[in-house]
Amino acid sequence: MKEQPHYTDVLNKEFFVENYLKKRMSFPKLSKLLKKKGYNISIGTIYNYCLKLGFETRNSSEARREWDENPLDYNITYLTEDIIEAIDGFLLGDGNINYDQKAKRRVARFSCGVEYEIFCIYLINFFKKYNPKILKVNMKKMKQGFIFNAYSKFHPDIYKQYLRWYPKVEGKRIKQPPQNVHITPKSVMMWYLGDGSLVKTKYAVIVRLSTDGFLPEKVEMLVKKLNNKGILCCRTFNNRIRIKTKGIPAFFDFIGRKSPVKCYDYKFDLPDFRFESKRMKDVSDELEIDYNRLSYLVKINEVPCYRMSKKGRPRFLPKHIEVIKEKIKDGELY
């Protein structure tokens, strides 16, 4: 079929050099430009002429990037140790990395979807260098009817972290913590806010970190790293991490006892005695006194203590320990 004259007149080398190469216009934009000039030429036709004239075409991902008014420079790295630390906290919790398979260069982006806007801002602000944005998206399954999604721009830096965090498991890349994951106050705080829980019952307090999607051996690795920080914990039967009762004070001493975002204040709502009290065995060991003798004096109300319930185990606050020390001086405890 013979080409229509106005196509060859308009879709020439000069047109593509000026608009496709210099101005970096996409094919839909070129079609709109031509319509303004009175030419109703389809996107497919423009694409075919571009190929015929020998121009190398861009994929949709690259086209979107080139229309970006503030694109990231793929030739420099924005990574710092602080950012890598935040990446680990982000990915231990609610965060994800999306790999752009269509792009010619290996690039990826950070993303997350959370219930509270303030928490979304808190998380994504660690990655300001990657020009993130936040969108409010309707979602019926959420109790409030919407969710807050955050996305950074694509960059090779993030692809490197994708390879670090998404190893192949049975042929598929699945998020798993790497051996060199950062366990720091910042990263564990991000993890706890996103995927941690505080459960209070009449007789106990339970602090958990959700690790359901990680392989058991990866969870055991995280448990070991936390224990090495003095946070006593274990892996549960459902592949989560439970902070042991004796480890709760160390856990909150490590990350801090105040939430950085108000929406999660309830995750830090613990009574002071949880941080200040000690068990009888710990007190007897620390003061080098007989456990049974201390237990007897508590039983006959000679030594005061704190109990969560009428039959709860005795715990000793600083003021109770002072009484014990006086008993030691008087020779009643030895």
Secondary structure, 3 states (H helix, E strand, C coil): CCCCHHHHHHCCHHHHHHHHHHCCCCHHHHHHHHHHCCCCCCHHHHHHHHHHCCCCCCCHHHHHHHCCCCCCCCCCCCCCHHHHHHHHHHHHCCCEEEECCCCCCCCEEEEEEECCHHHHHHHHHHHHHHCCEEEEEECCCCCCCEEEEEECCCEHHHHHHHHHHCCEECCEECCCCCCCCCCCHHHHHHHHHHHEEEEECCCCEEEEECCCCCCHHHHHHHHHHHHHCCCCEEECCCCCEEECHHHHHHHHHHHCCCCCCHHHHHHHCCCCHHHHCEEHHHHHHHHCCCHHHHHHHHHCCCCCCECCCCCCCCEECHHHHHHHHHHHHCCCCC
